Amino acid sequence: MDIINKLNDTRSFEPLALPGNRPYKQGCSGPYPTANEGCAECGVCASECPTGAVSPDNLKAVNQELCIGCMRCVSVCPTQARGIGERLNFLNAHLKPLCSERKENELFI
């Protein structure tokens, strides 16, 4: 109901005061997925990458300027040759304390 009331309000919207650190990071800052020796160079990763970060000309690498870290290339690889390797362990160790407690959803109107 609060959302409908806000939309029906004829006054201009005030800027939202949102928690968190600013500026937010844009895009992916790594780790970036790459292919290992199991890569069959089938091209599925390149065809499924939403940003074109995996080039059909170099299937084992990733363009770090285009990669958004969605891991789509990892999830669609038929040989499970793409991934972030040992960096996953580092990432897991970094995120575990940040994600160990359940956080309630917040609605900002």
Secondary structure as UniProt FT lines:
FT   HELIX           2..8
FT   STRAND          34..35
FT   TURN            37..38
FT   HELIX           44..48
FT   TURN            50..51
FT   TURN            56..57
FT   TURN            59..60
FT   TURN            64..66
FT   HELIX           72..76
FT   TURN            78..79
FT   STRAND          82..83
FT   TURN            85..86
FT   HELIX           87..99
//
